[in-house]
Amino acid sequence: MTDFSDIVRNKNRFRAACKDLSVNQMQTMAEHLAEFIEKRAQEEAASHAQDAKKAAEKQAILNAMADAGLAPEDFFNNQAPKTKKVRKPVAPQYRIQDANGETHEWSGRGRTPKVFEHYFNNGGSKDSCRI
């Protein structure tokens, strides 16, 4: 909320804010407010008329469809969206043993696992750990 709307909505605050204004200034404010209210009322009436027109056109289309024996569902494909094919697991192509004696395998696809990355950074090659 702005200060203006807070003041205008409260009768006592509005009266205090207008205390220093002359009658001519308050009449000018009232005229501006009346013009604004009239313009807003016209905009809202136009919006309601447009909504009513749109609803009537929609109903006319639905009636024409019903007369033709059609339903809205007839115009849309109700098929389920295609699912992505699940890739088959790939056999590992690389195998190494870390310092703890654990065996790690990697298919060579996707992001390089940290264990293999560390191995390659320390001078190891892919060919040396190929299965």
N, C-alpha and C positions, 0 to 999 in steps of 0.2 A: 504494500500500500504506500502511496505517496502522501506527503504531508497535506497536499491539497484535498485529496479524497477523505483523509482523516478529519480535516477541519469541516468540510462541507457536510459530512454525514452526522456530525454532532452539532446540535442546535446551539448550545452554549459556546462552543469553540468558534462556530461560525459568527455568532453575534460579537464575540470578542475580536475576531479578526476584522470585522467590518466597522468596528467602533470608530476608527479614524477616517473612514471614507465619507465623502459627501453624498447627499441624496442623488445628485446627478451621476456620480460614479457608480453607485449601486444600481441605478436604473440602466445604465449602460451594461453593467455586468448581467443584469436580468435579461436584457434584450439579446445579448450574446448567448446566454444560456438557453433562452427560448429558441433561438435559431438553431443551435446545436441539437436541442431535443427534437425539433421538427425534422431536421436532416436525418438524425438517427432513426426516428420513427419511419421515415420513408425508406431508408435502407433495409430496415427489418421487415417492412411490409413487402418490399421487392424480393427479399430473400425467401419469405414464406410463400409468396406467389410462385417463385421459381421451384421451390420444393414441391408444392402442390401440383404444378404442371408436370414435373418429373415423375411424381407418383402416378398421375393419371396416364401418362404415356407408358409407364411400366405396366400398369394394369391392362391397358389396351393391347400391349404386346402379349401379355400372358393369356388374355382372352382369345386373341387370334391364334396363338399356339394351341390352346385347348380346342378351338374349333377345328383345327387341322389335325388334331389327334397327336400332338407332339408335347413332350415334356422337356423342361430345361436340361435334364440329364441326357437327352438324346443328342445334344450338341457338344458334349464334352466326352473325351476319352476317359472312361473310368478304369482304365487298366492301371495296375500297380506300376510304380516307377521301376525301371530296370535296375536290378541290383548289380553291384560290381562283382566281377568274377573274382573268387578267392584264388590267389596264386598258390600253386602247389609248393610245398616245402622243397628247398633245394639242398642237395647233399653238400656237406662241408667240403671245401677245397683246401683249407689251410688248417694246420694243427700245430700248436706250440705248448710247451710246458713252462709255467712260470717258476719263480724262485721257490714257491711253496710246494711245488710238485703237482699242482693242479693242471689238468689238461684243458686247453681252450680250443674250440673249433669255430671256424668262420666260413661262411659260404662264399665270401668275396663280394657279396652284394650289400648295398646300403652303406651306412656309415661304418667306418673302421672302428672296431672295439678298442677300448683304451689299452688293453693288454697288448694287442697287436700294434697299436700306434706307438706304444712305449718300446716295443721290440724293434720296430722299424727305425725309430729315432736313434736307437743305440747301435745301429750298424747292421741289424738283421735285414734280410731280404725276403721278398715273397717267395722266391724260388726255393729258399732254404727250408721253408715250412710247408711247402705244397705237399699234399697227401698223394 
